[in-house]
Amino acid sequence: MKTSLENPLSLKNVCENLFKKSLISNSQKEMILRQEAAFHGNTGKTAYHSGRPGTGDMNPAVIIDQIAALKIERWDDPERILDEDIICQCLAEEWEIPYEKIDPLKLDLKLVTATLPHSFARKHLALPVHTKDGYLIVAMANPFDVEILDNIARVVHMKVKPVVSSRADIIRLLDEFYGFKRSISAAENEFSGPSVDLGNLEQYVKLKSAEELPSNDQHIVNAVNHILSYAFDQRASDIHIEPKREESLVRIRVDGILHPIYDFPQKVHSAIVSRIKSLGRMDISEKRKPQDGRIKTDKGGVETEIRVSTVPVAFGEKVVMRIMDPEILFQDLEKLGFSPEDLVSYEKVIRMPHGMVVVCGPTGSGKSTTLYSTLRALSSPGINITTVEDPVEMVHEGFNQIGVQPAANVTFASILRNILRQDPDIIMVGEMRDLETAENAVQAALTGHMVLSTLHTNDAVSAIIRLLDLGIPAFLIQATMIGVLAQRLVRKICVYCRESYEMDFKELEAHGLGFNQKGSIKLFQGKGCLKCRGTGYSGRIGIFEFVPINEPIRKLIKTETDTETLRAQAIKGGMYTLRQNAVKKLLEGKTTLEEVLRVTWTHA
């Protein structure tokens, strides 16, 4: 720890450090120093606590807060603002104390909440991060507060090392973690029933239902709110709540990857599930059957829907909540990731007056986003768009959306017959799962309608084989199908830490990416930074494989046709495969080699 500075906690020295790192200009430095009296006036008496008795200096967290609040343009990069993170990073480097951008997905809930009392941690802005080599690493806004460090060491019976983190991050994570822990602990204390071993999967009869913790208990309500808020903050697409023998695990999916975030006692699980089912207007008493529901809530001022699914598993009910973010679901087609050639072909096909377009891919590959974005592009006052979905994923005023209800005999197949009497121009069928649904979709296309639907196949040409396997006659597929789109999602390289490196062409050939060239090629990767939590990735983008059904392809659609024959003809006709599109994004610096290999496969 560097302590040679006369007053490292003074506003003057903080400004000098920022100036030395070219983060602010001399005139900006003078402007900040002129604000010193205002800083003191805005922060009150607590602003002067530095951890160094008798210094009278302001707490560095307060100084950083006040400077960041000025929203000054960075001298080295005028397009960016001097924020709290970069100031903390600069000062940590000068003080020779490690800086750590806390990744919430890597924090241990038990370590954070069991190490220090919440009141102590909140008062002194100290957050236990992890243990390393016998030391407890504590994130602090004021790393010079030696007295507090000594107090922590005495409490935990470990040596303590401070790291610098931003005040905002520490406060937010302390509130989230301790808030969730407090809610769960309080709920657990209220539940006084016997511990039930479900390992043998036998029925357990509880005579005193009054012992059940109600789903409207305030602690349970708070716990569920914490889970949802946390998922929103981390840009999660899905939330998994999984019951185990002793505890339940909460995981969230961020950029396609699952991360464990919380665990709580198993005895609280049923109350948590009941609260979620209640919000989703599901049957709380039914625990033996899978159920679906939806929750409408607010996410940063934007109305967001959450699709809820429950299924009975060995130790209770598992819940998966998919967050349907309208900013992701409804995008311009140009922003989805289409190559210019595929975009032109796709837009030409979807604007035909009738026919059937099929979007293929596994669960979570972005099919819903593509379909909704396509419908939005086609939507106009002169067009009647009707959708049949199971369930309706996102409500849009421009579409007439129908949710499948098997209990009321409202199935894909049955509703399609009625839709044709509603004078539609464009029909979107959520998924062609069986022969009856596929037949009705084909009939709708035959009668002069544009039909959009999805299939679960690995690539574009396999969709044709899948329809043949379902029992659709080849001549009907020839007459109706006008295009097939297969897709996947790859993680995008973080724009803030993107860097280039050289790779030999021979190494690419070893990975099945043959370029038949000599020498090296420039590729890109994410170094890992504050913005991407050290992952090197931020967000996802689609890769596509589009096959317009032209005459040569149409002639090959026969009962005896195999996938390889169709694929060879599609490639001959100019189809860019999933692998080729992924490689193109690799060369453009949008994704990495690891992502290309993870998402695509050799033959594609």
Backbone torsions as a table, in degrees:
resi	resn	phi	psi	omega
1	MET	NA	127.5	-178.9
2	LYS	-84.0	122.5	-177.7
3	THR	-128.7	13.2	-176.1
4	SER	-74.0	-16.9	178.5
5	LEU	-63.5	141.9	179.5
6	GLU	-60.0	-52.2	177.2
7	ASN	-138.1	80.1	-175.1
8	PRO	-63.5	-19.1	-177.1
9	LEU	-96.6	5.9	-179.4
10	SER	-83.0	153.2	177.7
11	LEU	-60.0	-37.5	-179.1
12	LYS	-60.5	-46.6	-178.4
13	ASN	-69.3	-35.4	175.9
14	VAL	-60.9	-45.9	179.2
15	CYS	-64.5	-39.0	178.4
16	GLU	-61.3	-41.5	178.8
17	ASN	-64.3	-42.3	178.5
18	LEU	-64.5	-37.4	178.4
19	PHE	-68.0	-42.0	-179.2
20	LYS	-62.6	-32.6	179.5
21	LYS	-87.0	7.4	179.2
22	SER	62.8	22.8	177.2
23	LEU	-80.6	-27.6	176.0
24	ILE	-133.2	155.0	176.5
25	SER	-86.7	172.3	179.1
26	ASN	-62.3	-41.9	179.9
27	SER	-65.8	-37.3	176.3
28	GLN	-65.9	-38.3	177.6
29	LYS	-60.7	-46.7	179.7
30	GLU	-63.2	-38.6	178.6
31	MET	-61.8	-42.3	179.3
32	ILE	-65.2	-43.3	-179.1
33	LEU	-62.6	-31.2	177.2
34	ARG	-68.8	-17.5	-179.6
35	GLN	-86.0	-0.4	-171.5
36	GLU	-56.5	-44.9	-179.8
37	ALA	-61.3	-39.2	178.1
38	ALA	-66.8	-37.4	177.0
39	PHE	-57.8	-48.8	-179.9
40	HIS	-60.8	-43.1	-178.7
41	GLY	-65.7	-31.8	-177.8
42	ASN	-81.6	-18.8	-169.8
43	THR	-106.8	-20.2	177.4
44	GLY	78.3	-168.7	-172.8
45	LYS	-63.8	-37.1	-176.2
46	THR	-66.1	-13.8	-178.4
47	ALA	-66.3	-19.0	-173.5
48	TYR	-95.5	-0.4	179.0
49	HIS	-75.4	118.0	-177.0
50	SER	-114.3	-13.2	-173.6
51	GLY	89.1	-5.2	176.8
52	ARG	-117.7	97.9	-175.7
53	PRO	-52.9	132.4	174.9
54	GLY	87.1	-4.3	-179.3
55	THR	-78.2	-34.0	-177.2
56	GLY	70.5	8.2	-178.1
57	ASP	-78.2	155.3	174.9
58	MET	-71.6	149.0	173.0
59	ASN	-59.4	131.8	-178.7
60	PRO	-58.4	-32.4	178.1
61	ALA	-60.6	-37.6	179.5
62	VAL	-69.4	-44.1	178.3
63	ILE	-58.6	-48.0	-179.0
64	ILE	-61.9	-43.4	178.2
65	ASP	-55.7	-48.3	-175.8
66	GLN	-68.1	-39.8	178.1
67	ILE	-66.5	-44.2	179.6
68	ALA	-61.9	-34.4	-179.3
69	ALA	-65.1	-21.6	179.0
70	LEU	-73.0	-17.1	178.5
71	LYS	52.4	53.9	-178.5
72	ILE	-79.8	139.7	174.0
73	GLU	-70.5	134.3	179.3
74	ARG	-67.2	136.3	-179.1
75	TRP	-67.0	-35.5	-178.7
76	ASP	-81.3	-18.7	-179.3
77	ASP	-151.8	85.8	-174.1
78	PRO	-59.6	-18.8	178.9
79	GLU	-76.8	-10.1	-179.5
80	ARG	-114.8	153.0	-178.9
81	ILE	-95.6	145.3	175.4
82	LEU	-73.1	97.3	-175.6
83	ASP	-100.3	177.9	-175.0
84	GLU	-62.5	-39.5	-177.1
85	ASP	-63.5	-47.7	-176.7
86	ILE	-68.9	-33.1	176.8
87	ILE	-65.4	-47.1	178.5
88	CYS	-59.1	-43.0	-179.7
89	GLN	-62.5	-42.3	179.6
90	CYS	-63.9	-47.0	-178.3
91	LEU	-67.4	-39.3	178.6
92	ALA	-60.1	-40.7	178.2
93	GLU	-63.5	-41.4	179.8
94	GLU	-68.4	-39.6	-179.6
95	TRP	-78.4	-8.8	-177.0
96	GLU	60.2	41.3	173.4
97	ILE	-118.9	132.9	-178.4
98	PRO	-57.6	141.1	173.0
99	TYR	-102.6	139.3	-180.0
100	GLU	-134.4	118.8	169.6
101	LYS	-82.0	110.3	-171.8
102	ILE	-69.2	125.3	175.7
103	ASP	-95.6	107.9	-177.9
104	PRO	-57.6	-29.0	-177.1
105	LEU	-72.0	-14.1	-178.8
106	LYS	-106.9	-1.7	179.7
107	LEU	-78.1	145.6	176.4
108	ASP	-95.5	114.0	-178.0
109	LEU	-54.8	-43.3	-177.5
110	LYS	-66.7	-40.8	178.9
111	LEU	-62.9	-44.2	-177.8
112	VAL	-63.8	-48.0	-170.2
113	THR	-87.2	-23.7	-176.8
114	ALA	-93.0	-15.5	-175.0
115	THR	-78.9	-48.1	-176.0
116	LEU	-126.6	145.5	172.1
117	PRO	-63.1	146.8	-176.8
118	HIS	-60.9	-42.4	-178.5
119	SER	-61.1	-41.4	178.5
120	PHE	-65.8	-48.9	-178.2
121	ALA	-61.5	-41.9	-178.7
122	ARG	-68.4	-41.1	-178.3
123	LYS	-64.9	-41.6	-174.8
124	HIS	-102.4	5.6	178.8
125	LEU	49.9	57.6	180.0
126	ALA	-122.7	125.2	-176.7
127	LEU	-126.7	111.6	174.7
128	PRO	-62.0	125.9	-174.7
129	VAL	-101.3	-54.9	179.0
130	HIS	-165.9	175.2	175.0
131	THR	-110.5	146.1	-178.8
132	LYS	-153.6	122.8	176.1
133	ASP	53.9	40.1	178.3
134	GLY	82.4	1.9	178.7
135	TYR	-106.9	144.9	169.4
136	LEU	-92.5	119.6	-179.9
137	ILE	-89.5	121.5	-176.5
138	VAL	-118.8	123.4	175.3
139	ALA	-79.2	128.6	-177.1
140	MET	-135.8	146.3	172.9
141	ALA	-80.4	-25.7	178.5
142	ASN	-125.8	89.2	-176.0
143	PRO	-73.8	-7.5	-179.0
144	PHE	-88.8	-0.5	-178.9
145	ASP	-79.7	81.7	-174.5
146	VAL	-62.9	-37.5	-179.0
147	GLU	-60.8	-43.1	179.0
148	ILE	-65.8	-41.1	178.4
149	LEU	-60.5	-41.1	178.0
150	ASP	-65.1	-41.1	178.6
151	ASN	-61.8	-42.1	178.8
152	ILE	-63.3	-43.9	-179.4
153	ALA	-59.8	-39.8	179.4
154	ARG	-68.0	-36.3	-178.6
155	VAL	-70.8	-45.4	-173.7
156	VAL	-91.2	-7.6	-178.9
157	HIS	56.3	40.7	176.7
158	MET	-141.8	156.8	171.0
159	LYS	-71.5	146.0	-175.1
160	VAL	-120.4	135.3	173.6
161	LYS	-120.4	129.9	178.3
162	PRO	-87.3	148.9	166.4
163	VAL	-127.4	152.4	-178.3
164	VAL	-88.0	131.0	173.5
165	SER	-139.4	161.4	-177.4
166	SER	-72.9	146.7	-179.9
167	ARG	-59.4	-41.5	-178.0
168	ALA	-62.3	-43.8	179.6
169	ASP	-63.5	-44.4	-177.7
170	ILE	-62.7	-47.8	-178.8
171	ILE	-62.2	-46.3	-177.7
172	ARG	-61.2	-45.3	-176.6
173	LEU	-73.4	-35.6	175.3
174	LEU	-60.8	-45.5	-179.7
175	ASP	-64.7	-42.2	-178.4
176	GLU	-66.7	-50.3	-174.9
177	PHE	-70.6	-49.4	180.0
178	TYR	-67.3	-34.9	177.9
179	GLY	-62.3	-46.4	178.6
180	PHE	-64.4	-45.8	-179.7
181	LYS	-61.0	-43.1	-179.6
182	ARG	-62.3	-42.7	-180.0
183	SER	-64.9	-44.7	-179.3
184	ILE	-65.7	-43.4	-179.5
185	SER	-63.0	-43.6	178.7
186	ALA	-63.8	-41.3	178.1
187	ALA	-64.7	-40.1	179.8
188	GLU	-64.2	-40.0	179.4
189	ASN	-64.9	-32.1	179.6
190	GLU	-75.7	-20.9	-180.0
191	PHE	-89.6	111.0	-173.6
192	SER	-112.8	17.9	-178.1
193	GLY	-78.6	168.5	179.3
194	PRO	-71.0	153.6	175.9
195	SER	-75.3	131.4	-175.4
196	VAL	-112.3	122.8	176.3
197	ASP	-87.9	112.0	-179.1
198	LEU	-96.1	12.1	-174.7
199	GLY	-62.0	-31.0	179.9
200	ASN	-88.7	-0.7	176.8
201	LEU	59.7	23.2	177.5
202	GLU	-85.1	156.0	-179.2
203	GLN	-70.3	134.6	177.3
204	TYR	-113.9	124.7	-177.9
205	VAL	-102.0	116.6	177.4
206	LYS	-101.7	124.0	-175.1
207	LEU	-83.8	-32.9	-177.1
208	LYS	-101.0	91.1	-179.3
209	SER	-66.7	-18.9	179.4
210	ALA	-64.8	-18.4	179.0
211	GLU	-76.6	-14.2	178.8
212	GLU	-65.6	134.3	176.9
213	LEU	-75.4	120.9	-176.3
214	PRO	-67.8	147.3	-178.0
215	SER	-70.5	-19.1	178.7
216	ASN	-92.5	7.1	173.8
217	ASP	-56.8	136.4	-173.6
218	GLN	-60.2	-36.0	179.6
219	HIS	-66.0	-39.1	177.4
220	ILE	-66.9	-42.7	177.1
221	VAL	-57.4	-46.1	179.9
222	ASN	-64.0	-41.1	-178.9
223	ALA	-62.1	-45.1	178.9
224	VAL	-64.9	-40.1	177.0
225	ASN	-61.4	-40.1	178.1
226	HIS	-61.4	-44.2	-178.7
227	ILE	-61.9	-46.3	-178.9
228	LEU	-65.7	-44.8	179.9
229	SER	-62.2	-41.9	179.5
230	TYR	-61.9	-44.2	179.2
231	ALA	-63.1	-40.5	177.3
232	PHE	-62.0	-44.7	-178.5
233	ASP	-61.0	-34.3	-176.5
234	GLN	-91.8	8.2	-180.0
235	ARG	60.0	39.0	-177.9
236	ALA	-75.1	147.2	175.6
237	SER	-98.5	-25.1	-178.7
238	ASP	-142.9	150.2	173.7
239	ILE	-123.0	126.3	177.9
240	HIS	-111.7	128.8	173.4
241	ILE	-120.3	110.0	-168.9
242	GLU	-118.6	119.8	178.7
243	PRO	-77.7	134.9	174.0
244	LYS	-118.1	-175.7	-177.1
245	ARG	-64.1	-48.2	-175.3
246	GLU	-102.6	-26.8	-176.2
247	GLU	-149.4	169.7	176.3
248	SER	-113.1	144.3	-174.7
249	LEU	-111.4	134.3	174.7
250	VAL	-109.7	124.4	177.6
251	ARG	-127.8	148.8	175.7
252	ILE	-125.3	148.2	179.0
253	ARG	-101.8	119.3	178.9
254	VAL	-121.5	122.5	-177.8
255	ASP	52.9	38.8	175.4
256	GLY	85.4	-3.3	-177.4
257	ILE	-114.8	132.8	179.2
258	LEU	-81.9	137.1	178.4
259	HIS	-129.0	126.0	173.3
260	PRO	-70.7	137.1	-178.1
261	ILE	-125.8	-37.7	-178.4
262	TYR	-137.2	158.3	161.3
263	ASP	-141.2	148.3	-178.9
264	PHE	-143.3	161.3	-176.5
265	PRO	-58.2	143.7	-177.2
266	GLN	-61.3	-31.3	-177.0
267	LYS	-66.1	-16.6	178.8
268	VAL	-92.2	-12.3	-171.0
269	HIS	-58.5	-47.3	-175.9
270	SER	-61.8	-35.7	178.4
271	ALA	-68.2	-40.0	176.9
272	ILE	-61.6	-46.4	-179.9
273	VAL	-63.3	-42.6	179.8
274	SER	-61.7	-38.9	177.5
275	ARG	-63.0	-44.9	179.9
276	ILE	-65.3	-42.8	178.7
277	LYS	-64.0	-36.7	177.6
278	SER	-64.0	-42.8	177.5
279	LEU	-63.8	-34.6	-178.7
280	GLY	-88.4	9.4	179.9
281	ARG	54.5	47.1	177.9
282	MET	-107.8	166.9	-178.7
283	ASP	-78.3	109.7	-176.8
284	ILE	-68.2	-34.5	-175.8
285	SER	-75.0	-20.2	-178.0
286	GLU	-89.7	110.8	-178.8
287	LYS	-118.3	0.7	-175.9
288	ARG	-97.4	-16.9	-175.7
289	LYS	-117.2	150.3	172.8
290	PRO	-64.5	145.7	178.0
291	GLN	-136.8	156.0	175.5
292	ASP	-126.5	145.4	177.3
293	GLY	-155.5	-178.2	178.6
294	ARG	-147.2	148.7	179.6
295	ILE	-125.0	131.6	174.0
296	LYS	-105.1	128.3	-177.7
297	THR	-144.9	-175.3	-178.6
298	ASP	-112.2	130.4	178.3
299	LYS	-128.0	100.8	179.8
300	GLY	59.3	36.8	179.3
301	GLY	85.3	-2.5	179.4
302	VAL	-109.2	130.0	178.3
303	GLU	-65.7	122.4	-175.3
304	THR	-126.9	140.7	177.0
305	GLU	-107.2	144.8	178.7
306	ILE	-120.5	122.9	177.8
307	ARG	-91.2	125.6	-174.3
308	VAL	-110.4	134.2	176.3
309	SER	-132.9	131.5	175.6
310	THR	-122.8	141.4	174.7
311	VAL	-138.5	141.8	176.4
312	PRO	-74.6	130.2	175.9
313	VAL	-124.7	-171.3	-170.6
314	ALA	-57.2	-41.2	-172.4
315	PHE	-113.3	20.4	179.7
316	GLY	143.7	-153.8	178.2
317	GLU	-102.7	128.6	174.0
318	LYS	-91.3	137.7	-179.6
319	VAL	-117.3	133.0	170.8
320	VAL	-125.1	125.7	177.4
321	MET	-114.1	120.9	176.8
322	ARG	-99.2	124.4	-178.3
323	ILE	-87.8	115.1	-177.6
324	MET	-95.3	89.7	-177.7
325	ASP	-82.2	117.7	-178.3
326	PRO	-61.5	-27.9	179.0
327	GLU	-68.0	-24.3	177.8
328	ILE	-92.5	-42.9	-175.9
329	LEU	-67.7	-38.0	-178.1
330	PHE	-109.4	95.1	-179.9
331	GLN	-124.0	163.8	170.5
332	ASP	-69.6	141.3	-179.3
333	LEU	-56.7	-32.0	-178.7
334	GLU	-64.5	-23.2	-175.4
335	LYS	-93.4	-3.1	-176.3
336	LEU	-75.8	-26.4	-178.7
337	GLY	121.5	6.4	177.5
338	PHE	-61.1	142.6	167.8
339	SER	-71.6	154.7	-178.9
340	PRO	-54.4	-39.4	-178.9
341	GLU	-67.1	-45.9	179.9
342	ASP	-66.4	-35.8	-179.9
343	LEU	-64.2	-43.5	178.3
344	VAL	-61.4	-46.1	-179.2
345	SER	-64.4	-43.3	-177.8
346	TYR	-65.4	-46.0	179.5
347	GLU	-63.5	-34.7	177.8
348	LYS	-64.0	-41.7	-177.2
349	VAL	-70.6	-46.4	-174.8
350	ILE	-69.5	-16.0	179.3
351	ARG	-95.5	7.4	172.5
352	MET	-69.9	153.2	-174.8
353	PRO	-68.8	-28.6	179.2
354	HIS	-155.4	165.5	-177.0
355	GLY	132.4	179.9	-178.3
356	MET	-125.8	128.5	176.1
357	VAL	-115.6	128.9	-177.0
358	VAL	-114.7	131.9	176.2
359	VAL	-107.3	127.2	-173.5
360	CYS	-118.0	155.1	175.6
361	GLY	153.2	160.3	178.2
362	PRO	-71.7	175.0	176.2
363	THR	-59.8	134.6	178.8
364	GLY	82.1	15.4	-178.8
365	SER	-94.6	2.3	175.9
366	GLY	94.3	16.6	-178.2
367	LYS	-62.7	-43.7	-179.2
368	SER	-61.3	-41.7	178.4
369	THR	-60.8	-45.1	179.2
370	THR	-62.3	-44.6	-178.6
371	LEU	-65.5	-47.3	179.8
372	TYR	-63.3	-41.6	178.9
373	SER	-65.0	-37.0	176.9
374	THR	-64.7	-46.6	179.1
375	LEU	-62.4	-38.7	178.3
376	ARG	-65.0	-37.0	178.5
377	ALA	-66.5	-32.8	-178.4
378	LEU	-86.8	-18.7	-173.6
379	SER	-65.0	135.6	175.8
380	SER	-160.8	162.3	179.7
381	PRO	-59.6	-22.5	-177.5
382	GLY	-91.5	4.7	-176.6
383	ILE	-125.4	133.9	176.6
384	ASN	-98.3	111.9	179.3
385	ILE	-106.6	126.0	178.1
386	THR	-124.7	133.9	179.7
387	THR	-120.6	147.8	172.6
388	VAL	-122.2	116.4	-172.3
389	GLU	-132.9	156.0	179.0
390	ASP	-138.1	92.8	-11.4
391	PRO	-87.4	-176.1	172.7
392	VAL	-68.5	116.2	-173.0
393	GLU	-79.1	-42.7	-179.7
394	MET	-145.4	126.3	-179.0
395	VAL	-77.4	132.2	178.1
396	HIS	-133.8	129.4	-175.1
397	GLU	-64.3	-24.0	-177.7
398	GLY	-79.2	-9.0	-178.6
399	PHE	-115.9	152.6	168.9
400	ASN	-96.7	102.7	-170.9
401	GLN	-104.0	130.7	-178.7
402	ILE	-118.6	126.3	177.7
403	GLY	-93.6	135.2	178.4
404	VAL	-67.7	135.2	177.7
405	GLN	-134.9	87.2	-176.7
406	PRO	-57.0	-34.3	-179.4
407	ALA	-62.0	-30.1	178.8
408	ALA	-99.7	15.2	-178.8
409	ASN	60.6	28.7	173.6
410	VAL	-99.0	89.3	-179.0
411	THR	-107.4	170.3	176.4
412	PHE	-53.1	-47.7	-175.2
413	ALA	-67.0	-46.0	-175.9
414	SER	-67.9	-41.2	-177.5
415	ILE	-71.5	-30.0	179.3
416	LEU	-61.2	-35.8	179.2
417	ARG	-65.0	-35.5	-179.7
418	ASN	-79.3	-30.3	-178.4
419	ILE	-59.4	-38.0	-177.1
420	LEU	-60.5	-21.4	177.4
421	ARG	-88.4	0.6	178.7
422	GLN	-98.0	14.1	177.4
423	ASP	52.9	53.4	179.8
424	PRO	-82.4	153.9	169.3
425	ASP	-98.6	-42.0	-179.6
426	ILE	-127.3	132.3	178.6
427	ILE	-119.7	130.0	174.3
428	MET	-113.6	121.2	178.5
429	VAL	-104.5	120.7	-174.3
430	GLY	-51.3	-45.5	-179.8
431	GLU	-161.1	137.2	173.6
432	MET	-92.6	96.6	-173.3
433	ARG	-95.3	-24.6	-174.7
434	ASP	-142.2	175.7	-176.4
435	LEU	-63.3	-42.6	-176.5
436	GLU	-62.6	-44.7	178.2
437	THR	-63.5	-45.1	-179.9
438	ALA	-62.2	-41.4	179.2
439	GLU	-62.0	-44.4	179.8
440	ASN	-66.4	-36.7	176.7
441	ALA	-64.2	-42.8	178.0
442	VAL	-63.8	-42.2	179.3
443	GLN	-63.1	-38.3	177.4
444	ALA	-63.1	-40.2	177.6
445	ALA	-67.5	-35.8	179.7
446	LEU	-66.9	-28.9	-176.1
447	THR	-93.2	22.3	170.7
448	GLY	91.8	25.8	179.4
449	HIS	-116.2	152.3	170.7
450	MET	-87.8	123.7	-177.8
451	VAL	-117.0	127.4	173.9
452	LEU	-114.3	135.1	179.7
453	SER	-153.5	178.3	-179.5
454	THR	-127.7	155.2	173.0
455	LEU	-139.1	149.1	175.9
456	HIS	-92.5	88.7	174.8
457	THR	-132.2	162.6	-174.7
458	ASN	-79.4	-28.7	179.5
459	ASP	-146.1	179.6	-172.0
460	ALA	-67.9	-51.4	-174.2
461	VAL	-67.5	-23.1	178.2
462	SER	-65.4	-20.7	177.9
463	ALA	-63.7	-36.9	178.5
464	ILE	-65.1	-45.6	178.8
465	ILE	-62.8	-38.7	179.7
466	ARG	-62.5	-42.7	178.4
467	LEU	-65.0	-39.0	176.1
468	LEU	-63.2	-41.4	179.3
469	ASP	-64.9	-34.3	178.0
470	LEU	-66.1	-23.3	179.1
471	GLY	113.9	10.3	177.2
472	ILE	-76.3	125.7	179.1
473	PRO	-60.0	144.3	-176.2
474	ALA	-58.7	-38.4	-176.4
475	PHE	-67.2	-29.6	177.3
476	LEU	-72.9	-37.8	175.5
477	ILE	-63.6	-42.8	177.9
478	GLN	-58.8	-39.4	-174.1
479	ALA	-78.0	-25.1	-171.3
480	THR	-112.5	-39.2	-173.6
481	MET	-72.1	129.1	-179.5
482	ILE	-119.6	-11.4	178.8
483	GLY	-171.6	147.2	176.3
484	VAL	-130.3	131.3	-179.0
485	LEU	-122.7	121.9	172.9
486	ALA	-107.3	148.6	-177.0
487	GLN	-152.7	161.1	173.7
488	ARG	-143.3	170.9	175.4
489	LEU	-119.5	132.1	173.8
490	VAL	-117.1	149.1	178.6
491	ARG	-73.7	140.6	179.3
492	LYS	-88.9	144.2	175.0
493	ILE	-67.4	136.1	177.8
494	CYS	-61.6	127.3	-176.9
495	VAL	-70.8	-19.7	-176.6
496	TYR	-82.8	-23.1	-178.6
497	CYS	-128.3	20.7	179.9
498	ARG	-65.0	130.9	178.6
499	GLU	-141.1	156.7	-177.2
500	SER	-100.3	158.0	173.2
501	TYR	-153.0	162.4	-178.1
502	GLU	-98.6	140.5	175.4
503	MET	-137.5	137.2	179.4
504	ASP	-71.9	142.2	179.0
505	PHE	-58.9	-31.5	-179.8
506	LYS	-62.5	-36.7	177.7
507	GLU	-64.5	-39.0	177.7
508	LEU	-65.8	-39.1	178.0
509	GLU	-64.0	-35.2	177.7
510	ALA	-63.9	-26.5	177.5
511	HIS	-89.5	7.5	-179.4
512	GLY	83.9	14.7	178.8
513	LEU	-109.6	68.5	-174.4
514	GLY	-71.2	121.2	175.9
515	PHE	-105.6	-12.5	-179.1
516	ASN	56.3	38.0	179.8
517	GLN	-129.0	161.2	176.7
518	LYS	-109.1	161.4	179.6
519	GLY	95.0	-154.7	-176.8
520	SER	-123.9	165.7	-179.5
521	ILE	-133.7	149.0	179.9
522	LYS	-90.5	120.0	175.5
523	LEU	-116.4	176.6	-175.9
524	PHE	-132.1	154.4	176.2
525	GLN	-152.1	164.8	176.5
526	GLY	-93.9	125.9	-179.2
527	LYS	-70.6	-28.8	-173.3
528	GLY	100.5	121.9	-177.2
529	CYS	-147.7	-173.1	-177.9
530	LEU	-65.0	-38.4	-174.0
531	LYS	-68.6	-33.9	-176.8
532	CYS	-105.6	12.0	179.6
533	ARG	58.9	31.6	176.7
534	GLY	79.4	3.5	-177.7
535	THR	-82.0	-26.9	-175.1
536	GLY	85.4	-1.5	-179.3
537	TYR	-126.0	149.2	174.6
538	SER	-152.4	111.5	-179.0
539	GLY	83.0	175.2	178.8
540	ARG	-134.6	159.0	178.6
541	ILE	-138.8	151.0	-176.5
542	GLY	-83.7	148.0	165.5
543	ILE	-117.9	141.7	-168.8
544	PHE	-130.6	156.4	175.3
545	GLU	-137.0	104.6	-174.1
546	PHE	-112.4	130.5	179.1
547	VAL	-121.6	102.6	170.3
548	PRO	-71.4	134.0	-177.1
549	ILE	-81.5	93.3	178.6
550	ASN	-92.8	-176.3	-174.3
551	GLU	-62.6	-45.6	178.6
552	PRO	-59.0	-40.7	177.9
553	ILE	-66.9	-43.0	-178.0
554	ARG	-59.1	-38.2	-179.2
555	LYS	-67.7	-24.6	-178.3
556	LEU	-86.3	-9.5	-178.3
557	ILE	-76.8	92.2	179.5
558	LYS	-136.7	162.1	-178.2
559	THR	-57.2	-37.0	-175.7
560	GLU	-88.4	0.1	-177.9
561	THR	-69.0	138.2	177.2
562	ASP	-106.1	166.4	-175.9
563	THR	-62.1	-42.8	-176.0
564	GLU	-62.6	-38.7	178.9
565	THR	-63.7	-45.1	179.2
566	LEU	-64.0	-42.2	-178.8
567	ARG	-63.9	-42.7	-179.9
568	ALA	-60.9	-41.6	179.0
569	GLN	-68.3	-39.8	179.2
570	ALA	-62.5	-42.8	177.8
571	ILE	-64.7	-41.4	177.2
572	LYS	-60.4	-34.1	179.8
573	GLY	-81.7	0.9	175.2
574	GLY	107.9	11.7	-179.5
575	MET	-70.2	131.0	170.8
576	TYR	-90.7	121.3	-177.2
577	THR	-72.7	168.3	176.1
578	LEU	-56.8	-43.7	-180.0
579	ARG	-62.9	-43.4	-179.8
580	GLN	-64.5	-40.5	177.5
581	ASN	-66.8	-37.0	177.7
582	ALA	-65.8	-42.5	178.2
583	VAL	-62.6	-38.2	177.8
584	LYS	-60.4	-41.9	177.9
585	LYS	-70.9	-28.6	174.1
586	LEU	-63.5	-47.6	-178.7
587	LEU	-69.3	-27.7	177.8
588	GLU	-78.8	-6.7	179.4
589	GLY	80.9	20.1	-178.9
590	LYS	-91.3	-26.4	178.9
591	THR	-142.3	-179.1	-174.4
592	THR	-110.9	166.4	177.3
593	LEU	-61.5	-39.7	-179.8
594	GLU	-60.6	-40.0	179.0
595	GLU	-67.9	-40.1	178.4
596	VAL	-59.6	-45.4	-178.9
597	LEU	-71.1	-32.0	-179.3
598	ARG	-71.1	-37.5	-170.4
599	VAL	-94.9	-31.8	-177.8
600	THR	-109.1	177.5	-176.8
601	TRP	-137.9	169.2	-167.6
602	THR	-60.0	-48.2	-173.0
603	HIS	-72.2	-13.8	-177.2
604	ALA	-94.8	NA	NA
